[in-house]
Amino acid sequence: MGEVSQALSVPLSTATRMANWWMDNGYAQRLPDPNDRRIVRHFCQFNTARKFPHL
């Protein structure tokens, strides 16, 4: 979330709320990193990438 927060110039809490909204509404999904159990990756769904190309 730190990278997203910096890229969008928003506080970390705002980036987290945005990511949760994306997940809850089916625009993205969380997947575990196969090499590091502490890391969770966020992936946009295919249709989301077309609707929001700047993400």
C-alpha positions in Angstrom: 0.0 0.0 0.0 2.9 2.3 0.5 3.7 2.3 -3.2 0.1 3.1 -4.1 -0.1 5.8 -1.5 3.0 7.5 -2.8 2.0 7.1 -6.5 -1.4 8.7 -5.8 0.0 11.3 -3.3 -2.6 10.2 -0.7 -2.2 9.1 2.9 -1.7 5.4 3.5 -5.1 5.1 5.1 -6.8 6.5 2.0 -4.9 4.1 -0.3 -6.0 1.2 1.9 -9.7 2.3 1.9 -9.5 2.6 -1.9 -7.9 -0.8 -2.3 -10.6 -2.4 -0.1 -13.3 -0.7 -2.2 -11.7 -2.1 -5.4 -11.7 -5.6 -3.9 -15.2 -5.4 -2.5 -16.6 -4.2 -5.8 -14.8 -6.8 -8.0 -12.4 -4.4 -9.7 -9.3 -6.0 -8.3 -8.2 -9.1 -6.3 -5.6 -9.8 -3.7 -3.2 -12.7 -4.3 -0.4 -13.9 -2.1 3.2 -13.6 -3.2 4.5 -17.1 -3.8 8.0 -16.1 -2.7 7.2 -14.2 0.5 4.2 -15.0 2.7 4.2 -11.5 4.2 3.4 -9.8 0.9 0.0 -9.6 -0.8 -0.2 -8.4 -4.4 -3.1 -6.5 -5.8 -4.2 -7.2 -9.4 -6.7 -5.3 -11.4 -9.3 -7.3 -13.3 -9.1 -7.1 -17.1 -12.2 -4.9 -17.5 -10.9 -2.5 -14.8 -7.7 -1.9 -16.7 -9.7 -0.7 -19.7 -12.0 1.5 -17.6 -9.2 3.0 -15.5 -6.0 2.9 -17.7 -4.1 5.3 -15.4 -4.1 2.7 -12.5 
